Amino acid sequence: MLLTTQQAAERLTLSPASLKRFRSIGVGPIYLRLPSGAIRYEVNDLDRWLASSVKISPRRKQTRPRGGFSHGGAA
């Protein structure tokens, strides 16, 4: 299935301008330029690009709640 730039941007939750910029610098998903000059994206190419672009942040070290823990003693 071929998507327009607008449709592809919506699928990737990007702006169409971002996809255009990615095309110009060669870092975005694979696209097709039709003989008419129209740009189209294959759904599978978008999904592959998205999967390869996802960065998983490392687990954060658990911290104590603000105020710290009670050390016991009389109140």
C-alpha positions as a printed NumPy array, in Angstrom:
array([[  0.   ,   0.   ,   0.   ],
       [  1.392,   3.409,  -0.96 ],
       [  0.895,   6.434,   1.272],
       [  1.23 ,  10.134,   0.539],
       [  3.66 ,  12.244,   2.559],
       [  0.749,  13.48 ,   4.69 ],
       [ -0.449,   9.937,   5.4  ],
       [  3.082,   8.714,   6.122],
       [  3.685,  11.617,   8.495],
       [  0.493,  10.814,  10.384],
       [  1.489,   7.15 ,  10.662],
       [  4.901,   8.115,  12.046],
       [  3.515,  10.976,  14.172],
       [  5.794,  13.428,  12.384],
       [  5.05 ,  16.544,  10.413],
       [  5.112,  16.387,   6.601],
       [  7.879,  19.024,   6.782],
       [ 10.014,  16.624,   8.839],
       [  9.642,  13.902,   6.212],
       [ 10.566,  16.397,   3.495],
       [ 13.652,  17.439,   5.469],
       [ 14.587,  13.786,   6.045],
       [ 14.334,  13.153,   2.281],
       [ 16.584,  16.1  ,   1.534],
       [ 19.335,  14.932,   3.891],
       [ 18.899,  11.205,   3.247],
       [ 18.023,  10.018,   6.747],
       [ 14.33 ,   9.177,   6.542],
       [ 12.397,   6.141,   5.403],
       [ 12.709,   4.822,   1.867],
       [ 10.36 ,   6.598,  -0.528],
       [  9.3  ,   6.365,  -4.157],
       [  9.186,   9.234,  -6.612],
       [  6.509,   8.44 ,  -9.177],
       [  6.857,   9.524, -12.837],
       [  4.466,  12.366, -12.021],
       [  6.935,  13.579,  -9.38 ],
       [  4.655,  12.619,  -6.498],
       [  6.318,  11.099,  -3.427],
       [  4.912,   7.89 ,  -1.965],
       [  5.892,   5.652,   0.935],
       [  5.36 ,   1.9  ,   1.337],
       [  3.775,   1.023,   4.681],
       [  6.317,  -1.772,   5.258],
       [  9.214,   0.649,   4.672],
       [  7.754,   3.09 ,   7.207],
       [  7.327,   0.366,   9.813],
       [ 10.868,  -0.937,   9.218],
       [ 12.357,   2.562,   9.476],
       [ 10.438,   3.301,  12.643],
       [ 11.53 ,   0.027,  14.258],
       [ 15.17 ,   0.706,  13.378],
       [ 14.953,   4.281,  14.703],
       [ 13.499,   3.498,  18.111],
       [ 15.903,   3.992,  20.996],
       [ 15.149,   2.347,  24.307],
       [ 16.36 ,   4.37 ,  27.245],
       [ 18.204,   2.529,  29.998],
       [ 16.324,   1.789,  33.196],
       [ 16.562,   4.552,  35.695],
       [ 18.042,   3.796,  39.055],
       [ 15.275,   3.691,  41.641],
       [ 15.455,   6.54 ,  44.08 ],
       [ 13.978,   7.1  ,  47.488],
       [ 10.785,   9.114,  47.71 ],
       [ 11.29 ,  12.806,  48.461],
       [ 11.697,  13.333,  52.153],
       [ 13.614,  10.077,  52.534],
       [ 12.748,   7.216,  54.784],
       [ 11.921,   7.447,  58.458],
       [ 14.817,   6.503,  60.703],
       [ 12.566,   5.53 ,  63.572],
       [ 12.594,   7.217,  66.938],
       [  9.953,   9.05 ,  68.87 ],
       [  7.702,  11.554,  67.199]])
